Amino acid sequence: MKILFYSSILTVIISFCSCALLEPKDEILGRWEWECSWGGFNGDKITPESKGNTISIIFNKDNSYQEYNNGNLIETLHYEIPIEKKNRFGYLIIKINNVSYRAKVEQDFLLISPGVSDGFVAFYRKSDSKLPKRTPEEYLKYFLNSEENHN
C-alpha cells in the first residue's frame, strides 16, 4: 500500500514539474529583433546599422509569423514545426510558407538558417531579453560553440 501511495505522489510531482519545461515549439514563440546575418559566398556580415533598417519577427501561438521592417508590418505568413523534436545539434525544423529552415534557440537568442552552405544565417535576440547584446562575431562564436557541445 505504501508503494502505491508513494508512486502516486511521485507521479503527481513529475507531472507538475514537466509542465514548467518549455516544449521546443514554445521556445520560438514571441517577438525577436534581428541583430545580424552572416553568409553568402564571401561570408558577408550584415547588421541593422550596415543595412540601415531594423527587422522584427513574431512567432504566434496560432502558427502565424509576422515580419516587420522599421516597425511596419511587411507580411503575415503561416509557420509550422513538422517535427517537434530537436536534432542532435539542438535545431528544430521550421517551415514558413512551406519553405524549410533550421532554427535554434539558446537562452534568449535565435538562429535561423536556410540549411544551405551559401545561405545567410540570421541571428535574433528576444525583444524582452535582459541579456546583453552581442557583436556579430560573438553570435557566430556562441552558436558554433553550442553546436560543439552537442557532439
Secondary structure by P-SEA (a helix, b strand, c coil): caaaaaaaaaaaaaaaaaaaccccccccccbbbbccccccccccccccccccbbbbbbbccccbbbbbccccccbbbbbbcccccccccbbbbbbcccbbbbbbbcccbbbbbcccccbbbbbbccccccbbbbcaaaaaaaaaaaaaaac
